[in-house]
Amino acid sequence: MLTAASANPNCRDCAHYVITHDARLPYACRVMNFKSARFPALDVLAASGTPCLRFKARRRRAANMERRG
């Protein structure tokens, strides 16, 4: 069963999400290899009717900095 978080993943929390230098297509997904004018997960949902299955939680910077001490 899908939870609300898995049904609508937030691209900003995904390890594969990147910001591009293209002003027309500022967002991209590395694993699916495409750029978009909106969050890639929204395009995946619109095209396939299913939520993004490639979502991988990104390691947060705050956690990395705490380890460095």
N, C-alpha and C positions, 0 to 999 in steps of 0.2 A: 504494500500500500504506500502511495506517495504522500509525503508530508508537504506542508505548504512551502517549506524551504527547498525541498528537492523538486517540487513541481515548477517553481519559478526561481531558478538560481540567479543570484546577483552577480553579474559579470565582474564587478569591481572586486569581488572576493575570490575570483578564480585565478589560478596560477597561469592559465593560458591567455588571459586578457591582456592586451597591450594598447597603448595610445600610439597612433601613427602621426606622421608629419603631413599627411594629406588632409587639407582643410575640408574637402568634400566627403571624405570617408575617414573620420577621425578615430574610429574604434576598430579593433581587429581581434581575431581569434587565431592564435598560433597553431593549435592542434587541428582545426578545421581549415586553416589556410584561406581565410577570406577577410575582407575589410567591409565595414558597414557604416552607414550614417547614424545608426542607433546601436544599442547594445546587441552584440551578436546573438545572445540567447533569445532575443525577441524575434530576430530573423529566422532562427532555427525553429522556433515555435510556429511562426507564420507559415513557413515553407513545409514543415513536416506534420504539424499538428501535435507534436510531442515535445516535451521540455528537453533542454540540452542534456545529453547523456554523457558528455565529455567534461563536465564540471569537476574541477579538482581544487579543493580549498587551498588558498595561498597562505604561506607562512607570513605572519604579520611582522612588520619591522620592529615594533615595540618589544616583542618576545626575543628577537635577535639581539637587540641592544642590551637587554637585561642580562643576557648570557655573557656579553663582553665585559660587563662590570665596569 
